[in-house]
Amino acid sequence: MVLFGKLLYIDLSSSKHKVIEVKEEVIKYFIGGKGLGAYLLFKFLRKGVNPLGPDNVIMFLTGPLTGTPYPTSGRFVVVTKSPLTNLFLDSYVGGFLGPEIRRAGYDGIVITGKASSPVYIWIKNDSVEIRDASKLWGLEVSKAVKAIRRELRENVHVACIGPAGENLVRYASIVVDSDEDPWRAGVAGRGGAGAVMGSKNLKAIAIKGTKAIEIANKDKLKEIARKAFELLGSAKFLKVRRAIGTSFWVEPMNRFGILPTRNFSRGFMDNAVGLYGEYMRAFVKRSVTCYNCPVACGKILGSEFGDVKVEYECIALLGSNCLIDDVIKVARSVKLVNELGLDAISTGNVIAYVMELKELGIMRDEAIPSFGNIDGQLRLIKMIAYREGIGDLLAEGVARISRKFGGKAIDIAMHVKGMEIPGYEPRASWGMALAYATSDRGACHQRAWTTRAEIEGQLERFSTEGVAKFVKEVQDERAAAFSLIVCDFIPLYRPWEALSATVGIEFSEQDYLRVGERIWNLTRLFNIREMSISRKDDTLPPRVFNEPLPLPPNGKFYVRLRREVFERMLDEYYELRGWNHEGIPTKEKVRELNLDKLVPEVMSIIA
């Protein structure tokens, strides 16, 4: 018997719930987390479902390693159809709620329907309650979390939306716990999962579990975990991450011209020392860690506006991209987006974008600040979350704003497939250019992060040599790892053996990587079904191809990513994937991965 696959299914429309068991065959071919989510989303949703309608599902899924002795096993994933992109969405969260789901006796929670009035879900082992949340509706995240804990008289872990989710901002986030907690809080930021919760009148999910997590071979897993911790202990770079967290990357990204600046019009910022990790270190109040993680990379800054964890992506998009030059100023914005429940990456992109549109005379609203104006940025964040004034348009995201104005506005709209680009300039990192273009949820750095390989020489910078192979292989490996689920910040020790010991199904390394490839093809097929995704969509903003990028230190030298060069990389990528020239998986590839048997509906998509 496989020891994974028990799901709690909740229908908010009927206020009913039940337990469903996933078949062993599904676990064998898709594992859990991302893979299980891709399979279930394909099965549960009919084509064309409105992401903000009651028929969309939102899933909180763990992986077989979640809550186990394997290092960094505290993560879970939120899977749904994105209201920002209309594509497959998986957004990952650290902290402690993932293990709590498993200790409550479940491997995931699937939610559908819509409550008639605001509610929150309270799960304590076998007890499942749908409770009134009318007094919580409208509260900022930390206030709502505290109110729920007071009502339950339990120090529970809580996944909660803020006003942005309630107001259906298309890039609203789900925040888990609070930076004021002694443990690490988390955010399911990308793609608007918070808006999906809001559309269901679901304010929060509170969970408490006291059950033991079943493991097929405890002794084997403990031994693998011991060796995995030894590997972590010998990794020198993790000591740097423990010291200053992800903010370490701000300085090298700026030095190499990869740091998004002024709405991606350049890749470095003059006088950026106020954003560097070593500068931020002076303001760190404490470090926080996720469940069973020795790294403790979360850095909490303390100030008069409260405790807040600041990461690289926040610094890049709310900082340099908007020409905000001090991490303490950035921290104010991060605190606000977390309290209101907004994705920091998309929010920083949107604000920088409209700052430039105003400079160009395309937008003229007085509420739009100039670059570098932190007070204006804070004001605009609130307007977005509450959809006030111009904030109502900005809440729709960069792609929809650009379509309203057309012309030059489209050229400088920095998104892929509707999702705003993260903190790595694609003209300065050609691997990221291909990774963004081919990501299954729109522009994403987590599917294949090539930047380190490029600046350290594993891949040659400003060359296409080996890029397609690197991106494809990392995407497959990450899809498998995100199905376990483990952190993407650490080197993994024989994860397929850990998986075998946990669930009781034998996996070889080849089996494990083949699962990743299978998942990647299934999410592609889902996106084809929903939005007819093809080569026309696997591209980058016109600015990337049309404008040369000034390089540091003084901007006298430039780099260009020519469209024909990018297209050659894309051709090679498609060939390696077994997809046709338009980026559609071939019938041969689908059959090779057994998707025709596991998800027979896919054959009609590629017919």
Buried (B, 14 or more C-beta within 10 A) or exposed (E): EBBBBBBBBBBBEEEEBEEEEBEBEBBBBBBBBBBBBBBBBBEBBEEEBEBBEBBBBBBBBBBBBBBBBBBBBBBBBBBBBBBBBBBBBBBBBBBBBBBBBBBBBBBBBBBBBBBEEBBBBBBBBEEBBBBBBEEBBBBBBBBBBBBBBEBBEBEBBBBBBBBBBBBBBBBBBBBBBBBEBEBBBBBBBBBBBBBBBBBBBBBBBBBBBEEEBBBBBEEBBBBBBEEBBEBBEEEEEBEEBBBBBBBBBBBBBBBBBBBBBBBBBBBBBEEBBBBBBEBBBEBBEEBBBBBBBEBBBBBBBBEEEBBBBBBBBBBBBBBBBBBBBBBBBBBBBBBBBBBBBBBBBBBBBBBBBBBBBBBEEBBEBEBBBEBBBBEBBBBBBBBBBBBBBBBBBBBBBBBBBBEEBEEBBBBBBBBBBBBBBBBBBBBBBBBBBBBBBBBBBBBBBBBBBBBBBBBEEEBEBEEBEBBBEBBBBBBBBBBBBBBBBBBBBBEBBBBBBBBBBBBBBEBEEEBBBBBBBBBBBBBBBBBBBBBEBBBEBBBBBBBBBEBEBBBBEEBEEEBBBEBEBBEBBBEBBBEEBBBBEEBBBEEEBBEBBEBBEBBEEBBEBBE
